[in-house]
C-alpha cells in the first residue's frame, strides 16, 4: 500500500510509527486532522481462539468497545460444513 502512496496514486492507513518514518524518509504527508468513520473487523484463525494472547486481545477489544454490551465482544465462528 505504501508503494502506491509513494508513487502518488494511493492513500493508506498506517501505524503512527510507520507514518512518522515514511514522513521523514519519503516526504509523505500525515493527515492528522482527518477523521474516518469506518468499521474494523478483527479476525483470527478459529484454532487460535483459545490462545491466551488472542483471548486477551479479544477481551481488550470487548472492553474498549462495549462496556456493558454483552454482544460487543461476540465471536462469530464459521459454520460447520457437513
C-alpha angles and dihedrals in degrees: 000000000000090000088063091050092048090051091051100246103095150050126215143187112232141173114263094249093051092045091051092048092049091046092053099040102033103025094242117161122238114217096214096163096055125099124200123202105210144139118243120199121202116209138179138169112283089234090059097056093097094048108116095229093048091046090050090051092051091046091051090049091051092051093047093047110034118026102188096356106114091199093057093084096037117145115211110208121202117261114262113247120220 
